[in-house]
């Protein structure tokens, strides 16, 4: 799947989390993040900044492989 916006990315991560039956609290504990941070990230519609390291941590736990592409 190709995702080209942070809004779509946040929706897909939340959708995957729910499909796996993982609560925001459980995900926050697995990622060593605050549940408030997970909640705000998912509700942000992509306008909230997130560290790449955090994004990679969340995606790994959710079983999602991220491939980044940079353009000049």
Backbone as CSV, one residue per row, in Angstrom:
resi,resn,N_x,N_y,N_z,CA_x,CA_y,CA_z,C_x,C_y,C_z
1,UNK,0.842,-1.170,0.000,0.000,0.000,0.000,0.891,1.238,0.000
2,UNK,0.523,2.194,-0.794,1.259,3.452,-0.883,0.479,4.524,-0.137
3,UNK,1.144,5.161,0.814,0.521,6.234,1.598,1.357,7.488,1.386
4,UNK,0.696,8.550,0.973,1.446,9.771,0.686,1.073,10.965,1.558
5,UNK,0.377,10.717,2.646,0.075,11.818,3.567,0.108,11.300,4.999
6,UNK,0.457,12.192,5.913,0.489,11.797,7.319,-0.921,11.509,7.831
7,UNK,-1.911,12.159,7.247,-3.298,11.904,7.636,-3.667,10.448,7.324
8,UNK,-3.325,9.982,6.132,-3.612,8.597,5.769,-2.811,7.627,6.627
9,UNK,-1.577,7.992,6.953,-0.742,7.142,7.787,-1.345,6.965,9.177
10,UNK,-1.777,8.053,9.795,-2.362,7.947,11.132,-3.634,7.103,11.108
11,UNK,-4.435,7.247,10.055,-5.655,6.442,9.935,-5.326,4.958,9.792
12,UNK,-4.323,4.640,8.981,-3.950,3.241,8.768,-3.365,2.613,10.024
13,UNK,-2.565,3.353,10.758,-2.005,2.825,12.002,-3.103,2.563,13.026
14,UNK,-4.047,3.477,13.151,-5.159,3.289,14.083,-6.026,2.110,13.654
15,UNK,-6.265,1.993,12.361,-7.064,0.886,11.836,-6.392,-0.459,12.129
16,UNK,-5.086,-0.516,11.936,-4.338,-1.748,12.198,-4.350,-2.085,13.689
17,UNK,-4.172,-1.076,14.529,-4.189,-1.300,15.976,-5.514,-1.907,16.402
18,UNK,-6.601,-1.342,15.897,-7.933,-1.835,16.239,-8.160,-3.241,15.695
19,UNK,-7.676,-3.518,14.494,-7.832,-4.842,13.895,-7.107,-5.914,14.712
20,UNK,-6.017,-5.525,15.337,-5.257,-6.456,16.173,-5.835,-6.572,17.579
21,UNK,-6.821,-5.740,17.887,-7.437,-5.777,19.210,-6.551,-5.179,20.295
22,UNK,-5.703,-4.238,19.906,-4.803,-3.591,20.858,-5.391,-2.229,21.223
23,UNK,-5.515,-1.988,22.505,-6.028,-0.686,22.947,-4.920,0.361,22.868
24,UNK,-5.318,1.618,22.939,-4.318,2.690,22.957,-3.417,2.552,24.179
25,UNK,-3.994,2.150,25.298,-3.205,1.954,26.517,-2.178,0.846,26.317
26,UNK,-2.606,-0.271,25.749,-1.669,-1.376,25.510,-0.546,-0.956,24.558
27,UNK,-0.903,-0.254,23.487,0.104,0.196,22.531,1.081,1.154,23.202
28,UNK,0.566,2.051,24.017,1.443,2.996,24.699,2.418,2.272,25.619
29,UNK,1.956,1.239,26.296,2.828,0.474,27.186,3.874,-0.309,26.392
30,UNK,3.477,-0.881,25.266,4.411,-1.638,24.425,5.476,-0.735,23.811
31,UNK,5.105,0.512,23.534,6.020,1.473,22.909,6.748,2.338,23.927
32,UNK,6.380,2.207,25.192,6.930,3.052,26.248,6.644,4.528,25.966
33,UNK,5.387,4.792,25.603,4.914,6.144,25.336,3.715,6.429,26.224
34,UNK,3.272,7.667,26.251,2.075,7.984,27.023,0.830,7.632,26.197
35,UNK,-0.205,7.197,26.875,-1.464,6.901,26.188,-2.033,8.186,25.601
36,UNK,-1.791,9.302,26.270,-2.240,10.601,25.768,-1.567,10.919,24.425
37,UNK,-0.302,10.589,24.305,0.427,10.822,23.055,-0.125,9.986,21.911
38,UNK,-0.442,8.714,22.189,-1.024,7.828,21.176,-2.386,8.372,20.759
39,UNK,-3.179,8.764,21.729,-4.512,9.285,21.459,-4.451,10.553,20.600
40,UNK,-3.577,11.463,20.971,-3.449,12.706,20.206,-2.947,12.450,18.799
41,UNK,-2.009,11.522,18.651,-1.480,11.185,17.333,-2.574,10.633,16.432
42,UNK,-3.367,9.706,16.956,-4.433,9.097,16.157,-5.543,10.091,15.823
43,UNK,-5.793,11.036,16.713,-6.883,11.998,16.508,-6.445,13.238,15.733
44,UNK,-5.182,13.322,15.400,-4.645,14.559,14.847,-4.934,14.784,13.368
45,UNK,-5.408,13.784,12.677,-5.607,13.883,11.223,-4.314,14.241,10.503
46,UNK,-3.188,13.809,11.081,-1.914,13.985,10.412,-1.234,15.317,10.617
47,UNK,-1.815,16.197,11.449,-1.183,17.497,11.624,-0.300,17.563,12.868
48,UNK,-0.166,16.469,13.562,0.685,16.410,14.752,2.017,15.764,14.372
49,UNK,3.100,16.379,14.789,4.420,15.846,14.484,4.715,14.641,15.360
50,UNK,5.461,13.699,14.798,5.883,12.514,15.532,7.315,12.203,15.127
51,UNK,8.108,11.799,16.081,9.492,11.440,15.791,9.513,10.189,14.911
52,UNK,10.475,10.135,14.016,10.618,8.967,13.160,10.867,7.722,13.996
53,UNK,11.659,7.831,15.039,11.938,6.673,15.896,10.661,6.155,16.555
54,UNK,9.774,7.062,16.938,8.491,6.659,17.532,7.609,6.000,16.495
55,UNK,7.568,6.558,15.314,6.786,5.987,14.227,7.267,4.572,13.895
56,UNK,8.567,4.380,13.858,9.128,3.060,13.574,8.788,2.067,14.687
57,UNK,8.818,2.529,15.924,8.497,1.680,17.068,7.029,1.227,16.997
58,UNK,6.136,2.158,16.733,4.707,1.841,16.633,4.456,0.878,15.479
59,UNK,5.037,1.158,14.332,4.798,0.313,13.167,5.332,-1.100,13.382
60,UNK,6.459,-1.232,14.053,7.021,-2.563,14.321,6.079,-3.380,15.208
61,UNK,5.563,-2.752,16.242,4.646,-3.447,17.151,3.363,-3.844,16.432
62,UNK,2.911,-2.997,15.504,1.684,-3.296,14.761,1.923,-4.204,13.557
63,UNK,3.173,-4.574,13.325,3.487,-5.478,12.221,3.397,-4.819,10.856
64,UNK,3.715,-3.543,10.808,3.672,-2.797,9.556,5.095,-2.428,9.167
65,UNK,5.447,-2.733,7.950,6.776,-2.387,7.438,6.688,-1.040,6.727
66,UNK,7.514,-0.108,7.165,7.532,1.213,6.553,8.697,1.309,5.582
67,UNK,8.422,1.897,4.461,9.455,2.165,3.473,9.358,3.644,3.143
68,UNK,10.409,4.377,3.439,10.406,5.810,3.215,11.036,6.126,1.873
69,UNK,10.464,7.086,1.217,10.997,7.529,-0.069,11.179,9.032,-0.004
70,UNK,12.369,9.486,-0.367,12.669,10.909,-0.341,12.792,11.408,-1.765
71,UNK,12.274,12.588,-1.991,12.355,13.203,-3.311,13.123,14.513,-3.208
72,UNK,13.775,14.855,-4.272,14.483,16.138,-4.343,13.630,17.152,-5.034
